[in-house]
Amino acid sequence: MCFALFGLVLTGCPDAKTEGLDPNTLPESQRADYAIFAQRCSKCHSLSRPLNAGITDDAYWAMYVARMRRQPSSGISESDEIAVLRFLHYYSSEQKSAAEQKNKVVVDTLAEGGAP
């Protein structure tokens, strides 16, 4: 643990914050990809940064993760990049669906004459 913290100081990464998702809330099929995402992406920034980015475009995520992979301190391999992108696709799709559902409830409520 101390070695990892020492490594972060040497690489110039900010504090590695690991707040993120409870893996138990994810489908079993997403847990391994999330573990790689959490391990790699929290090395240099908080997990809330990508989780709250609001990005739903897979092409944008691909560019973003490729850029992060080129950072010497990221430790993101080509296979890690694939896993991270799979997780981000899943998570972004879920967030987009939730937002659409919330908007539908608001629209339906307003259509019925209620307050949102």
Biotite code that builds the C-alpha atoms (Angstrom):
import biotite.structure as struc

atoms = struc.array([
    struc.Atom([0.000, 0.000, 0.000], chain_id="A", res_id=1, res_name="MET", atom_name="CA", element="C"),
    struc.Atom([2.730, 2.462, 0.884], chain_id="A", res_id=2, res_name="CYS", atom_name="CA", element="C"),
    struc.Atom([4.556, 1.524, -2.304], chain_id="A", res_id=3, res_name="PHE", atom_name="CA", element="C"),
    struc.Atom([1.464, 2.347, -4.349], chain_id="A", res_id=4, res_name="ALA", atom_name="CA", element="C"),
    struc.Atom([1.100, 5.705, -2.646], chain_id="A", res_id=5, res_name="LEU", atom_name="CA", element="C"),
    struc.Atom([4.797, 6.392, -3.145], chain_id="A", res_id=6, res_name="PHE", atom_name="CA", element="C"),
    struc.Atom([4.401, 5.517, -6.834], chain_id="A", res_id=7, res_name="GLY", atom_name="CA", element="C"),
    struc.Atom([1.560, 7.991, -7.162], chain_id="A", res_id=8, res_name="LEU", atom_name="CA", element="C"),
    struc.Atom([3.698, 10.749, -5.738], chain_id="A", res_id=9, res_name="VAL", atom_name="CA", element="C"),
    struc.Atom([6.503, 9.950, -8.152], chain_id="A", res_id=10, res_name="LEU", atom_name="CA", element="C"),
    struc.Atom([4.212, 9.951, -11.172], chain_id="A", res_id=11, res_name="THR", atom_name="CA", element="C"),
    struc.Atom([2.666, 13.274, -10.279], chain_id="A", res_id=12, res_name="GLY", atom_name="CA", element="C"),
    struc.Atom([-0.877, 11.942, -10.059], chain_id="A", res_id=13, res_name="CYS", atom_name="CA", element="C"),
    struc.Atom([-3.236, 13.727, -7.713], chain_id="A", res_id=14, res_name="PRO", atom_name="CA", element="C"),
    struc.Atom([-4.655, 11.891, -4.735], chain_id="A", res_id=15, res_name="ASP", atom_name="CA", element="C"),
    struc.Atom([-6.078, 8.583, -5.918], chain_id="A", res_id=16, res_name="ALA", atom_name="CA", element="C"),
    struc.Atom([-9.679, 8.705, -4.812], chain_id="A", res_id=17, res_name="LYS", atom_name="CA", element="C"),
    struc.Atom([-11.554, 5.477, -5.233], chain_id="A", res_id=18, res_name="THR", atom_name="CA", element="C"),
    struc.Atom([-15.153, 6.454, -4.583], chain_id="A", res_id=19, res_name="GLU", atom_name="CA", element="C"),
    struc.Atom([-17.179, 4.656, -7.157], chain_id="A", res_id=20, res_name="GLY", atom_name="CA", element="C"),
    struc.Atom([-19.849, 2.028, -7.455], chain_id="A", res_id=21, res_name="LEU", atom_name="CA", element="C"),
    struc.Atom([-20.596, -0.924, -5.210], chain_id="A", res_id=22, res_name="ASP", atom_name="CA", element="C"),
    struc.Atom([-19.670, -3.836, -7.484], chain_id="A", res_id=23, res_name="PRO", atom_name="CA", element="C"),
    struc.Atom([-22.469, -5.880, -5.895], chain_id="A", res_id=24, res_name="ASN", atom_name="CA", element="C"),
    struc.Atom([-24.990, -3.554, -7.546], chain_id="A", res_id=25, res_name="THR", atom_name="CA", element="C"),
    struc.Atom([-23.629, -4.413, -10.997], chain_id="A", res_id=26, res_name="LEU", atom_name="CA", element="C"),
    struc.Atom([-24.604, -7.409, -13.095], chain_id="A", res_id=27, res_name="PRO", atom_name="CA", element="C"),
    struc.Atom([-22.126, -10.256, -12.682], chain_id="A", res_id=28, res_name="GLU", atom_name="CA", element="C"),
    struc.Atom([-21.099, -9.811, -16.325], chain_id="A", res_id=29, res_name="SER", atom_name="CA", element="C"),
    struc.Atom([-19.855, -6.258, -15.591], chain_id="A", res_id=30, res_name="GLN", atom_name="CA", element="C"),
    struc.Atom([-17.946, -6.819, -12.367], chain_id="A", res_id=31, res_name="ARG", atom_name="CA", element="C"),
    struc.Atom([-14.595, -7.866, -13.860], chain_id="A", res_id=32, res_name="ALA", atom_name="CA", element="C"),
    struc.Atom([-14.610, -4.933, -16.290], chain_id="A", res_id=33, res_name="ASP", atom_name="CA", element="C"),
    struc.Atom([-15.578, -2.579, -13.459], chain_id="A", res_id=34, res_name="TYR", atom_name="CA", element="C"),
    struc.Atom([-12.714, -3.896, -11.324], chain_id="A", res_id=35, res_name="ALA", atom_name="CA", element="C"),
    struc.Atom([-10.215, -3.060, -14.077], chain_id="A", res_id=36, res_name="ILE", atom_name="CA", element="C"),
    struc.Atom([-11.864, 0.336, -14.634], chain_id="A", res_id=37, res_name="PHE", atom_name="CA", element="C"),
    struc.Atom([-11.748, 1.100, -10.904], chain_id="A", res_id=38, res_name="ALA", atom_name="CA", element="C"),
    struc.Atom([-8.156, -0.048, -10.485], chain_id="A", res_id=39, res_name="GLN", atom_name="CA", element="C"),
    struc.Atom([-6.729, 1.752, -13.504], chain_id="A", res_id=40, res_name="ARG", atom_name="CA", element="C"),
    struc.Atom([-8.821, 4.908, -13.577], chain_id="A", res_id=41, res_name="CYS", atom_name="CA", element="C"),
    struc.Atom([-8.484, 5.676, -9.873], chain_id="A", res_id=42, res_name="SER", atom_name="CA", element="C"),
    struc.Atom([-4.707, 5.803, -10.137], chain_id="A", res_id=43, res_name="LYS", atom_name="CA", element="C"),
    struc.Atom([-4.747, 9.405, -11.325], chain_id="A", res_id=44, res_name="CYS", atom_name="CA", element="C"),
    struc.Atom([-8.227, 10.771, -10.636], chain_id="A", res_id=45, res_name="HIS", atom_name="CA", element="C"),
    struc.Atom([-11.385, 10.006, -8.731], chain_id="A", res_id=46, res_name="SER", atom_name="CA", element="C"),
    struc.Atom([-13.811, 7.514, -10.229], chain_id="A", res_id=47, res_name="LEU", atom_name="CA", element="C"),
    struc.Atom([-16.512, 10.152, -9.974], chain_id="A", res_id=48, res_name="SER", atom_name="CA", element="C"),
    struc.Atom([-14.790, 12.006, -12.804], chain_id="A", res_id=49, res_name="ARG", atom_name="CA", element="C"),
    struc.Atom([-15.677, 9.478, -15.531], chain_id="A", res_id=50, res_name="PRO", atom_name="CA", element="C"),
    struc.Atom([-18.800, 8.187, -13.764], chain_id="A", res_id=51, res_name="LEU", atom_name="CA", element="C"),
    struc.Atom([-20.344, 11.660, -13.622], chain_id="A", res_id=52, res_name="ASN", atom_name="CA", element="C"),
    struc.Atom([-19.047, 12.894, -16.973], chain_id="A", res_id=53, res_name="ALA", atom_name="CA", element="C"),
    struc.Atom([-22.391, 12.400, -18.697], chain_id="A", res_id=54, res_name="GLY", atom_name="CA", element="C"),
    struc.Atom([-20.671, 11.006, -21.788], chain_id="A", res_id=55, res_name="ILE", atom_name="CA", element="C"),
    struc.Atom([-22.788, 8.543, -23.760], chain_id="A", res_id=56, res_name="THR", atom_name="CA", element="C"),
    struc.Atom([-20.877, 8.482, -27.042], chain_id="A", res_id=57, res_name="ASP", atom_name="CA", element="C"),
    struc.Atom([-18.737, 5.339, -27.414], chain_id="A", res_id=58, res_name="ASP", atom_name="CA", element="C"),
    struc.Atom([-16.429, 7.049, -29.921], chain_id="A", res_id=59, res_name="ALA", atom_name="CA", element="C"),
    struc.Atom([-15.728, 9.845, -27.441], chain_id="A", res_id=60, res_name="TYR", atom_name="CA", element="C"),
    struc.Atom([-15.010, 7.316, -24.691], chain_id="A", res_id=61, res_name="TRP", atom_name="CA", element="C"),
    struc.Atom([-12.630, 5.482, -27.046], chain_id="A", res_id=62, res_name="ALA", atom_name="CA", element="C"),
    struc.Atom([-10.690, 8.702, -27.713], chain_id="A", res_id=63, res_name="MET", atom_name="CA", element="C"),
    struc.Atom([-10.680, 9.624, -24.029], chain_id="A", res_id=64, res_name="TYR", atom_name="CA", element="C"),
    struc.Atom([-9.501, 6.228, -22.787], chain_id="A", res_id=65, res_name="VAL", atom_name="CA", element="C"),
    struc.Atom([-6.850, 6.036, -25.537], chain_id="A", res_id=66, res_name="ALA", atom_name="CA", element="C"),
    struc.Atom([-5.522, 9.403, -24.335], chain_id="A", res_id=67, res_name="ARG", atom_name="CA", element="C"),
    struc.Atom([-5.494, 8.199, -20.724], chain_id="A", res_id=68, res_name="MET", atom_name="CA", element="C"),
    struc.Atom([-3.735, 4.993, -21.797], chain_id="A", res_id=69, res_name="ARG", atom_name="CA", element="C"),
    struc.Atom([-0.875, 7.031, -23.232], chain_id="A", res_id=70, res_name="ARG", atom_name="CA", element="C"),
    struc.Atom([-0.190, 8.554, -19.812], chain_id="A", res_id=71, res_name="GLN", atom_name="CA", element="C"),
    struc.Atom([2.893, 6.772, -18.458], chain_id="A", res_id=72, res_name="PRO", atom_name="CA", element="C"),
    struc.Atom([1.439, 6.420, -14.982], chain_id="A", res_id=73, res_name="SER", atom_name="CA", element="C"),
    struc.Atom([-1.904, 4.941, -16.072], chain_id="A", res_id=74, res_name="SER", atom_name="CA", element="C"),
    struc.Atom([-0.790, 1.335, -16.373], chain_id="A", res_id=75, res_name="GLY", atom_name="CA", element="C"),
    struc.Atom([-3.639, 0.784, -18.842], chain_id="A", res_id=76, res_name="ILE", atom_name="CA", element="C"),
    struc.Atom([-2.759, -2.044, -21.233], chain_id="A", res_id=77, res_name="SER", atom_name="CA", element="C"),
    struc.Atom([-4.527, -2.731, -24.527], chain_id="A", res_id=78, res_name="GLU", atom_name="CA", element="C"),
    struc.Atom([-6.620, -5.458, -22.873], chain_id="A", res_id=79, res_name="SER", atom_name="CA", element="C"),
    struc.Atom([-7.414, -3.097, -19.971], chain_id="A", res_id=80, res_name="ASP", atom_name="CA", element="C"),
    struc.Atom([-8.556, -0.489, -22.487], chain_id="A", res_id=81, res_name="GLU", atom_name="CA", element="C"),
    struc.Atom([-11.033, -2.963, -23.977], chain_id="A", res_id=82, res_name="ILE", atom_name="CA", element="C"),
    struc.Atom([-12.408, -3.854, -20.531], chain_id="A", res_id=83, res_name="ALA", atom_name="CA", element="C"),
    struc.Atom([-12.654, -0.192, -19.498], chain_id="A", res_id=84, res_name="VAL", atom_name="CA", element="C"),
    struc.Atom([-14.513, 0.667, -22.706], chain_id="A", res_id=85, res_name="LEU", atom_name="CA", element="C"),
    struc.Atom([-16.909, -2.262, -22.233], chain_id="A", res_id=86, res_name="ARG", atom_name="CA", element="C"),
    struc.Atom([-17.705, -1.049, -18.726], chain_id="A", res_id=87, res_name="PHE", atom_name="CA", element="C"),
    struc.Atom([-18.077, 2.583, -19.803], chain_id="A", res_id=88, res_name="LEU", atom_name="CA", element="C"),
    struc.Atom([-20.422, 1.542, -22.616], chain_id="A", res_id=89, res_name="HIS", atom_name="CA", element="C"),
    struc.Atom([-22.550, -0.432, -20.152], chain_id="A", res_id=90, res_name="TYR", atom_name="CA", element="C"),
    struc.Atom([-22.553, 2.330, -17.531], chain_id="A", res_id=91, res_name="TYR", atom_name="CA", element="C"),
    struc.Atom([-23.245, 5.125, -20.015], chain_id="A", res_id=92, res_name="SER", atom_name="CA", element="C"),
    struc.Atom([-26.118, 3.148, -21.530], chain_id="A", res_id=93, res_name="SER", atom_name="CA", element="C"),
    struc.Atom([-27.618, 2.575, -18.082], chain_id="A", res_id=94, res_name="GLU", atom_name="CA", element="C"),
    struc.Atom([-27.286, 6.250, -17.165], chain_id="A", res_id=95, res_name="GLN", atom_name="CA", element="C"),
    struc.Atom([-28.846, 7.322, -20.458], chain_id="A", res_id=96, res_name="LYS", atom_name="CA", element="C"),
    struc.Atom([-31.768, 4.916, -19.956], chain_id="A", res_id=97, res_name="SER", atom_name="CA", element="C"),
    struc.Atom([-32.318, 6.170, -16.418], chain_id="A", res_id=98, res_name="ALA", atom_name="CA", element="C"),
    struc.Atom([-32.310, 9.795, -17.584], chain_id="A", res_id=99, res_name="ALA", atom_name="CA", element="C"),
    struc.Atom([-34.770, 8.990, -20.376], chain_id="A", res_id=100, res_name="GLU", atom_name="CA", element="C"),
    struc.Atom([-37.058, 7.216, -17.907], chain_id="A", res_id=101, res_name="GLN", atom_name="CA", element="C"),
    struc.Atom([-36.908, 10.168, -15.519], chain_id="A", res_id=102, res_name="LYS", atom_name="CA", element="C"),
    struc.Atom([-37.742, 12.577, -18.354], chain_id="A", res_id=103, res_name="ASN", atom_name="CA", element="C"),
    struc.Atom([-40.641, 10.375, -19.416], chain_id="A", res_id=104, res_name="LYS", atom_name="CA", element="C"),
    struc.Atom([-42.081, 10.452, -15.888], chain_id="A", res_id=105, res_name="VAL", atom_name="CA", element="C"),
    struc.Atom([-41.820, 14.257, -15.811], chain_id="A", res_id=106, res_name="VAL", atom_name="CA", element="C"),
    struc.Atom([-43.460, 14.606, -19.235], chain_id="A", res_id=107, res_name="VAL", atom_name="CA", element="C"),
    struc.Atom([-46.229, 12.161, -18.295], chain_id="A", res_id=108, res_name="ASP", atom_name="CA", element="C"),
    struc.Atom([-46.819, 13.978, -15.004], chain_id="A", res_id=109, res_name="THR", atom_name="CA", element="C"),
    struc.Atom([-47.024, 17.339, -16.756], chain_id="A", res_id=110, res_name="LEU", atom_name="CA", element="C"),
    struc.Atom([-49.344, 15.900, -19.397], chain_id="A", res_id=111, res_name="ALA", atom_name="CA", element="C"),
    struc.Atom([-51.651, 14.770, -16.601], chain_id="A", res_id=112, res_name="GLU", atom_name="CA", element="C"),
    struc.Atom([-51.675, 18.278, -15.169], chain_id="A", res_id=113, res_name="GLY", atom_name="CA", element="C"),
    struc.Atom([-49.433, 17.523, -12.194], chain_id="A", res_id=114, res_name="GLY", atom_name="CA", element="C"),
    struc.Atom([-46.247, 19.087, -10.948], chain_id="A", res_id=115, res_name="ALA", atom_name="CA", element="C"),
    struc.Atom([-42.947, 17.324, -11.719], chain_id="A", res_id=116, res_name="PRO", atom_name="CA", element="C"),
])
